[in-house]
């Protein structure tokens, strides 16, 4: 059962990448996508990380509310 849950989570995360438009903008270049995500991780690890996370969470919630993507 745990494997199914993990598989579902991974599929949902992939769906978010697709929904954001990032995959299409980068022509599904997986190396570029990973590089972009790693840059996001680095930006969360600095002094402004908590503020960025809050900003991104608010923006994401608004996008879900209006059905963006």
C-alpha positions in Angstrom: 0.0 0.0 0.0 2.9 2.4 0.8 4.3 2.0 -2.7 0.9 3.0 -4.3 0.8 6.1 -2.1 4.3 7.1 -3.1 3.5 6.5 -6.8 0.4 8.7 -6.5 2.4 11.4 -4.9 5.0 11.3 -7.7 2.4 11.4 -10.4 0.7 14.4 -8.7 4.1 16.3 -8.4 4.7 15.6 -12.1 1.2 17.0 -12.8 2.1 20.2 -11.0 5.2 20.7 -13.2 2.9 20.2 -16.2 0.1 22.4 -14.9 2.6 25.2 -14.2 3.6 25.3 -17.8 7.3 24.8 -17.0 7.6 21.5 -18.8 6.2 23.0 -22.0 8.3 26.2 -21.8 11.4 24.1 -21.4 10.4 21.7 -24.2 10.4 18.8 -21.7 14.1 19.1 -21.2 14.5 17.1 -18.1 18.1 18.3 -17.4 16.9 21.9 -17.5 13.8 21.1 -15.4 16.0 19.5 -12.7 18.4 22.4 -12.9 15.5 24.9 -12.4 14.2 22.9 -9.4 17.7 22.7 -7.9 17.9 26.5 -8.2 14.6 26.8 -6.3 15.9 24.6 -3.6 19.0 26.8 -3.3 16.9 29.9 -3.1 14.9 28.4 -0.1 18.2 27.8 1.7 19.1 31.4 2.1 17.9 34.2 4.4 14.8 34.9 2.3 13.8 31.2 2.0 10.8 31.4 4.4 9.5 34.5 2.7 9.8 32.9 -0.7 8.0 29.8 0.4 5.1 31.8 1.8 4.9 33.8 -1.4 4.9 30.7 -3.5 2.3 29.0 -1.3 -0.1 32.0 -1.6 0.4 32.1 -5.4 -0.2 28.4 -5.7 -3.3 28.5 -3.6 -4.7 31.3 -5.8 -3.9 29.3 -8.9 -5.7 26.3 -7.6 -8.7 28.5 -6.6 -9.1 29.9 -10.1 -8.3 26.6 -11.8 -5.2 28.0 -13.5 -3.1 25.7 -15.8 
